[in-house]
């Protein structure tokens, strides 16, 4: 049975550890509970927002006045090479569970924080792979009409850190069906461990941050050339790392209040202990201004703000 709570602090439910309380809050474990929560939203004329793993999210200091629906469904199953999983499943846990079944191919996604639903919505990717390479069918529920629909891979309109669902938030992802490949479990485990080790070298781990705060932008040819010459690597799709642009703009280590552009990975805005959402937003704006002045490039937030 659905339980609606009131005045629930949201900061502990996010990797940033920032934000006020939800005026109303519900944790849903089934499609039926999700439908019940949405019916409550319509009946009480409230706004709603979906929260899952709490990564890639910045909650405002004032909190959220409507209903925060936390997706907590985490059931998954295997049939042949296919994985069927609820949107609330932890991505790394799924990758590990698949490896134990001798299924994989997506080990390069290991260590990306958050849930499967969030990974699909933002087409999460790392080290040359993206979730779109594995997800063949996505089931979603329309928050406005109650319609349940299955989307094939093409209909998901995946692109860099985007999908149909990111642009149409009325469609809430409930389940994903992924096609994996046969792999030796020991090889899979090694690839997972190696990927996580590489992420720990390149990215911050176990800090209060949302992950990469900005998307890697498409930049002019001369900026691509500067990046490729300096780093001796090829740009993909004329994109360069936002962290490189931030560092070159002199914003690595910049602070506003308790928020800091990490010295290790400048595209991570870190809560050093007492940061507010206002601190983060002001620092993000300072970074955007500096990068635009230096390169004529406009950074776009990857983190969702509500």
C-alpha positions in Angstrom: 0.0 0.0 0.0 1.3 3.4 -0.9 2.4 5.7 2.0 2.6 9.4 1.5 5.0 11.0 3.9 5.4 14.7 4.6 8.5 17.0 5.0 11.0 14.3 4.2 14.7 15.6 3.9 16.0 14.9 0.4 19.7 15.7 1.0 20.5 12.2 2.5 18.9 10.6 -0.6 21.3 12.3 -3.0 25.0 11.8 -3.7 25.5 15.6 -3.4 24.1 15.6 0.2 22.5 19.0 -0.6 18.9 20.2 -0.6 15.8 20.9 1.4 12.8 18.6 2.2 10.0 17.2 0.0 6.6 18.6 1.0 5.3 15.1 0.1 7.3 11.9 -0.5 6.4 8.4 -1.6 8.6 5.4 -2.2 7.2 3.1 -4.9 8.2 -0.6 -5.4 5.7 -1.7 -8.0 4.0 -0.3 -11.2 0.8 -0.3 -9.2 2.3 1.9 -6.5 3.7 4.3 -9.1 0.2 4.6 -10.7 -1.3 5.2 -7.3 1.2 7.9 -6.6 0.5 9.6 -9.9 -3.2 9.4 -9.2 -2.6 11.1 -5.9 -0.7 13.9 -7.7 -3.7 14.5 -10.0 -6.3 14.3 -7.3 -4.5 16.7 -5.1 -3.3 19.0 -7.9 0.3 18.7 -7.0 3.5 18.7 -9.0 5.7 15.7 -9.0 9.3 14.7 -9.7 11.0 11.3 -10.0 14.0 10.4 -7.8 15.9 7.2 -8.0 19.6 6.7 -7.1 20.1 10.3 -6.2 23.1 10.8 -8.5 23.2 13.5 -11.2 20.7 15.5 -9.1 20.8 18.9 -7.3 17.9 19.6 -5.0 17.3 23.3 -4.2 17.8 24.5 -0.7 14.0 25.3 -0.4 13.2 21.7 -1.2 10.3 20.6 -3.4 6.7 21.6 -2.9 5.1 18.7 -4.7 5.4 15.0 -4.4 8.8 13.4 -4.8 8.4 9.8 -6.1 11.3 7.6 -5.3 11.6 4.6 -7.6 12.7 1.7 -5.3 11.8 -1.2 -7.5 14.8 -3.5 -7.9 13.6 -6.9 -9.4 15.6 -8.4 -12.2 15.7 -11.7 -14.1 17.7 -13.4 -16.9 16.4 -15.4 -19.8 19.0 -16.6 -22.3 21.2 -13.5 -23.1 18.5 -11.1 -22.0 18.3 -9.1 -18.8 14.9 -7.8 -17.7 15.2 -5.3 -14.8 13.2 -2.7 -13.0 14.2 0.9 -13.4 15.2 1.2 -9.7 17.9 -1.5 -9.9 21.4 -0.3 -9.1 23.5 -0.3 -12.4 26.7 -1.7 -10.9 24.8 -4.4 -9.0 23.2 -5.5 -12.3 26.5 -5.6 -14.1 28.0 -7.8 -11.3 24.9 -10.0 -11.3 25.1 -10.5 -15.1 28.8 -11.3 -14.9 28.0 -14.1 -12.4 25.6 -15.6 -15.0 28.3 -15.4 -17.7 26.7 -12.4 -19.4 28.3 -9.1 -20.1 29.8 -6.8 -22.7 28.9 -3.7 -20.7 31.6 -3.9 -18.1 32.9 -0.5 -19.2 29.8 1.0 -17.6 30.8 -0.4 -14.2 31.1 2.3 -11.5 28.7 4.8 -13.1 26.6 5.8 -10.1 22.8 5.5 -10.0 20.0 3.2 -11.2 19.3 1.5 -14.5 16.4 3.9 -15.2 18.6 6.9 -14.7 21.2 5.4 -17.0 18.6 4.9 -19.7 17.2 8.3 -19.3 20.6 10.0 -19.7 22.1 7.3 -22.0 24.9 6.8 -19.5 28.3 5.9 -21.0 32.0 5.5 -20.3 35.1 4.3 -22.1 33.4 4.1 -25.5 30.2 2.3 -24.5 26.7 3.6 -23.8 23.5 2.1 -22.4 22.0 2.4 -25.9 24.3 -0.3 -27.1 22.5 -2.9 -24.9 19.0 -1.7 -24.2 16.6 -3.0 -26.9 13.3 -2.3 -25.2 12.2 0.2 -22.6 8.8 0.1 -20.8 7.5 3.4 -19.6 4.3 4.8 -18.0 2.8 8.2 -19.1 2.3 10.3 -15.9 -0.5 12.3 -17.6 -2.5 9.6 -19.3 -1.6 6.4 -17.4 -0.7 4.7 -20.7 2.0 2.0 -20.5 4.1 1.6 -23.7 7.2 -0.2 -24.8 9.8 1.7 -26.8 12.3 -0.1 -29.1 15.8 1.1 -29.3 15.2 3.5 -32.2 12.1 5.0 -30.5 14.2 5.8 -27.5 16.1 8.3 -29.7 19.4 7.8 -27.8 22.2 10.3 -28.3 25.0 11.7 -26.2 23.6 11.9 -22.7 20.1 12.2 -24.0 17.1 10.1 -24.8 13.4 10.5 -25.7 12.7 10.2 -22.0 14.9 13.1 -21.0 13.0 15.4 -23.4 9.6 13.9 -22.5 9.6 13.7 -18.7 5.9 12.7 -18.7 7.1 9.2 -19.7 8.5 7.5 -16.6 10.8 4.5 -17.2 9.7 1.5 -15.3 11.5 -1.5 -16.9 14.4 -2.1 -19.3 15.2 -5.1 -21.4 18.9 -5.5 -22.4 20.7 -7.9 -24.7 24.0 -9.0 -23.4 26.6 -11.4 -24.7 28.2 -14.6 -23.4 31.3 -13.9 -21.4 33.6 -15.9 -19.1 32.6 -14.9 -15.5 36.2 -14.5 -14.4 37.0 -12.3 -17.4 33.9 -10.2 -16.7 34.9 -9.8 -13.1 38.4 -8.7 -14.1 37.0 -6.2 -16.6 34.6 -4.8 -13.9 37.4 -4.5 -11.4 39.8 -2.9 -14.0 37.1 -0.4 -15.1 36.3 0.7 -11.5 40.1 1.1 -10.9 40.4 3.2 -14.0 37.4 5.3 -12.9 39.0 5.8 -9.5 42.1 7.2 -11.2 40.1 9.5 -13.5 37.1 10.4 -11.4 36.5 11.2 -7.8 34.9 8.4 -5.8 33.2 8.5 -2.4 32.8 12.3 -2.4 29.7 14.4 -2.1 29.1 15.3 -5.8 26.5 14.6 -8.5 29.1 13.1 -10.9 30.1 15.1 -13.9 28.2 18.3 -13.6 28.4 19.4 -17.2 28.1 17.5 -20.5 31.1 17.3 -22.8 30.3 20.0 -25.4 30.7 20.1 -29.2 33.4 22.7 -29.8 34.9 24.7 -32.8 37.6 23.0 -34.9 40.4 25.1 -33.4 39.4 24.0 -29.9 39.4 20.4 -31.0 42.8 20.8 -32.5 44.2 22.4 -29.3 42.8 19.5 -27.2 44.1 16.8 -29.5 47.5 18.3 -29.7 47.8 18.8 -26.0 46.3 15.4 -24.9 47.4 13.4 -27.9 44.0 11.7 -28.2 41.3 12.0 -30.8 38.1 13.9 -30.1 34.8 12.0 -30.5 32.1 13.8 -32.5 33.9 17.1 -32.1 33.4 16.9 -28.3 36.1 17.7 -25.7 35.9 17.0 -22.0 34.2 19.7 -20.0 36.8 19.2 -17.3 39.6 20.1 -19.7 37.8 23.3 -20.7 37.2 24.2 -17.0 40.9 23.6 -16.2 42.1 25.6 -19.2 39.8 28.5 -18.1 41.5 28.7 -14.7 38.5 27.4 -12.8 40.0 24.2 -11.4 39.8 24.5 -7.6 37.4 27.5 -7.8 35.1 27.8 -4.8 31.8 29.4 -3.8 30.9 28.9 -0.2 31.2 25.1 0.4 31.2 24.2 -3.3 34.4 23.5 -5.1 35.4 22.6 -8.7 37.5 19.6 -7.8 41.3 19.8 -8.1 41.4 16.2 -9.3 38.4 16.3 -11.8 37.3 19.9 -12.4 33.9 18.8 -13.9 33.0 17.5 -10.5 31.5 20.2 -8.3 32.1 18.9 -4.8 30.2 19.6 -1.6 33.2 20.1 0.7 30.9 19.7 3.7 28.5 22.6 4.1 27.7 23.6 0.5 24.2 24.8 -0.4 22.5 24.4 -3.7 22.9 28.2 -4.1 26.6 27.8 -3.8 26.7 25.1 -6.4 24.6 27.1 -8.9 26.7 30.2 -8.4 29.9 28.3 -8.9 28.4 26.5 -12.0 27.5 29.9 -13.5 31.1 31.3 -12.8 32.5 28.2 -14.6 30.1 28.7 -17.5 31.1 32.4 -17.8 34.8 31.6 -17.7 34.7 28.8 -20.3 32.6 31.0 -22.6 35.0 33.9 -22.3 38.0 31.6 -22.9 36.7 29.4 -25.7 33.3 30.8 -26.9 31.8 27.5 -25.7 28.6 27.2 -23.7 28.5 24.4 -21.2 25.2 22.6 -20.5 24.4 21.1 -17.1 24.2 17.3 -17.1 22.8 17.3 -13.5 19.1 17.7 -13.1 18.1 20.6 -10.8 14.8 20.8 -9.0 
